[in-house]
Amino acid sequence: MGEIELPEALVKALREVRSVGVITGAGISAESGIPTYRGRGGIYDDPDEGDRTVEALSAHTLESDPDRTWRALFQIAGAAANARPNAGHLAITAIERKAARFVLLTQNVDGLHRLAGTQNIIDIHGDAFHVICTACGNRNQFNDPRTGGITSLCLNMHECMAANVAPRCPCGGVYRPDVVLFGEMLPEDKLARLYAELLDNPPDLVISVGTSAMFPYIVQPVLVAAAAGKLTIEINPEATEISDFVAFHLRTNAGEALPMIAAAMAGTEEGKG
Ligand code: APR
């Protein structure tokens, strides 16, 4: 991908931005080596494989055959466990530090935004490193090989992956991943934050990065911002449902465009608002 230049009109508009909302999907982690679900090279690219993965990651499969759900999850968590934040993740943290008001809405469960130091995160689909016992409700987490420190309190991800079966709580119950599976509702508290910080009070700038924009709760914040005359940007090498509604569609990689956007934004003298 050749070096892109931000359009002059965009650079000028970015200087006036004080509040920012960023929406991310699997595409922002592609440059960290984690496969996307859709688009070129995505997990669902092979329709049969894709259907099997969606089936495995469904609530009814967790109920009937938890080992199968966990085998699919260990594929995703395994790829995440070897991944590090890339320039795109780090640029979002830099944007947060420059903005007077900031919120990140992510669909990703790989924990890379947290590792990159971003603070105000709505991880609407949860986090693959956290688990809840389906019998007693005990919450636990996998040690995160990316931050080292296997503590006795954590589950050892590599041991669980080697066993390739659903991890179990000391009470004997099966742990479920703290992620939203297909067929499950989104967590009410996170939806409430999405409404409050993105829909009821759209930021000056909304950036959609690396998402195929499949879900209404991901599309809505961009459409609401555009309708309110806010600045909207999509960063995706491919076109999506929202490409015709944003002010600027940067058809390039997240790791290339986000650092340029961060650089073009003025820091806020008054600091965090
Ligand atoms: N930079 C920016 N975008 C990229 C890059 C990149 N380097 N590489 C790929 N993309 C784009 C692809 O063109 C695609 O449009 O990222 C998008 C990834 O789309 P999906 O794989 O559908 O991921 P996402 O939008 O996050 O999926 C939403 O669907 O399967 C469920 O729960 C799962 O959270 C996931 C949700």
Boltz pocket constraint, residues with backbone or C-beta under 6 A from the ligand:
constraints:
  - pocket:
      binder: B
      contacts: [[A, 24], [A, 25], [A, 26], [A, 27], [A, 28], [A, 30], [A, 31], [A, 36], [A, 37], [A, 38], [A, 39], [A, 40], [A, 42], [A, 107], [A, 108], [A, 125], [A, 180], [A, 209], [A, 210], [A, 211], [A, 212], [A, 213], [A, 214], [A, 235], [A, 236], [A, 237], [A, 238], [A, 239], [A, 240], [A, 252], [A, 253], [A, 254], [A, 255]]
      max_distance: 6.0
